[in-house]
Amino acid sequence: MTMMGTASIPDERAASASAASLFRALGDPSRVATLRHLLLGEHNVRELTDHLGLAQSTVSQHLACLRDCGLVDVRPVGRASVYRVAHPDAVLALLAGAERLLAATGDQVTLCPTQAEGR
């Protein structure tokens, strides 16, 4: 994606749609928490449910979304599956950028009525 205006309108639309899809995938606090925990190392579903305090089915659904979006990889270990962040440097950079932006905007994002949880 280019920010300098050199891309064509269809390219910009496609890039914007892709970015929006990524942000939708990260639009659930539990998925972000899952990614953050996986940045610490590989984990199976049981370990994630214990850490996140979520039901196994909920964690599995979040992992499926993150896997389908290419953010998480999975590998079999015996009868279990172990998950890890697919692109840890890029995810770290994205989360760090989000933290900087949140620091710059203060409470505006949290208080934004169109982005309030449950709407």
C-alpha positions as CSV (number, residue, x, y, z in Angstrom):
1,M,0.0,0.0,0.0
2,T,1.2,3.4,-0.8
3,M,0.5,6.6,1.1
4,M,2.0,9.0,-1.4
5,G,-0.8,9.0,-3.9
6,T,1.1,7.2,-6.6
7,A,-1.2,4.1,-6.8
8,S,-4.3,4.0,-9.0
9,I,-7.7,4.3,-7.5
10,P,-8.5,0.5,-7.9
11,D,-5.1,-0.3,-6.2
12,E,-5.9,2.1,-3.3
13,R,-9.4,0.5,-3.0
14,A,-7.9,-3.0,-2.9
15,A,-5.3,-1.9,-0.4
16,S,-7.9,-0.3,1.8
17,A,-10.1,-3.3,1.6
18,S,-7.2,-5.6,2.6
19,A,-6.3,-3.3,5.5
20,A,-9.9,-3.2,6.7
21,S,-10.0,-7.0,6.6
22,L,-6.9,-7.1,8.8
23,F,-8.3,-4.6,11.3
24,R,-11.6,-6.6,11.4
25,A,-9.6,-9.7,12.3
26,L,-7.9,-7.8,15.1
27,G,-11.2,-6.1,16.1
28,D,-11.9,-8.5,18.9
29,P,-10.0,-7.9,22.2
30,S,-9.7,-11.7,22.8
31,R,-8.0,-12.2,19.4
32,V,-5.5,-9.4,20.2
33,A,-4.9,-11.0,23.6
34,T,-4.4,-14.3,21.9
35,L,-1.9,-12.8,19.5
36,R,0.0,-11.1,22.3
37,H,0.2,-14.3,24.3
38,L,1.4,-16.2,21.3
39,L,4.2,-13.7,20.8
40,L,5.6,-15.1,24.0
41,G,5.9,-18.5,22.4
42,E,4.0,-21.5,21.0
43,H,0.9,-22.7,22.9
44,N,-1.8,-25.3,22.5
45,V,-5.5,-24.5,22.9
46,R,-5.6,-25.7,26.5
47,E,-2.8,-23.4,27.5
48,L,-4.5,-20.5,25.8
49,T,-7.8,-21.2,27.5
50,D,-6.1,-21.3,30.9
51,H,-4.3,-18.0,30.2
52,L,-7.1,-16.1,28.6
53,G,-9.9,-17.5,30.8
54,L,-12.1,-18.3,27.8
55,A,-14.0,-21.4,26.7
56,Q,-12.1,-23.9,24.5
57,S,-14.7,-23.3,21.7
58,T,-14.1,-19.5,21.9
59,V,-10.3,-19.8,21.8
60,S,-10.6,-22.3,18.9
61,Q,-12.8,-19.9,16.9
62,H,-10.4,-17.0,17.5
63,L,-7.5,-19.2,16.4
64,A,-9.3,-20.3,13.3
65,C,-9.9,-16.6,12.4
66,L,-6.3,-15.7,13.0
67,R,-5.1,-18.7,11.1
68,D,-7.4,-18.0,8.1
69,C,-6.0,-14.5,8.0
70,G,-2.4,-15.7,7.9
71,L,-1.6,-14.3,11.3
72,V,-1.1,-17.6,13.1
73,D,0.5,-20.9,12.1
74,V,-0.4,-24.3,13.5
75,R,1.5,-27.5,13.7
76,P,0.6,-30.9,15.1
77,V,2.4,-32.2,18.1
78,G,1.1,-35.7,18.9
79,R,-2.7,-35.5,19.2
80,A,-2.6,-31.7,20.0
81,S,-2.0,-28.7,17.8
82,V,0.5,-26.0,18.7
83,Y,-0.1,-22.4,17.6
84,R,2.4,-19.6,17.0
85,V,2.4,-16.1,15.4
86,A,3.2,-16.5,11.7
87,H,5.0,-13.1,11.3
88,P,6.1,-12.1,14.7
89,D,8.2,-9.1,13.7
90,A,5.3,-7.6,11.6
91,V,2.7,-8.3,14.4
92,L,5.0,-6.7,17.0
93,A,5.4,-3.7,14.8
94,L,1.7,-3.4,14.2
95,L,0.9,-3.7,17.9
96,A,3.6,-1.1,18.8
97,G,2.2,1.2,16.1
98,A,-1.3,0.8,17.6
99,E,0.0,1.6,21.1
100,R,1.7,4.8,19.8
101,L,-1.4,5.8,18.0
102,L,-3.6,5.1,21.1
103,A,-1.2,7.2,23.2
104,A,-1.4,10.0,20.7
105,T,-5.2,10.0,20.6
106,G,-5.8,9.5,24.3
107,D,-9.3,8.4,25.2
108,Q,-10.8,9.4,21.8
109,V,-10.8,5.9,20.4
110,T,-12.2,4.4,23.6
111,L,-14.9,7.1,23.9
112,C,-15.7,7.1,20.1
113,P,-19.5,6.4,20.0
114,T,-19.4,4.7,16.6
115,Q,-16.8,2.2,17.9
116,A,-18.3,1.5,21.3
117,E,-18.4,-2.2,22.1
118,G,-21.8,-3.8,21.5
119,R,-22.9,-1.5,18.6
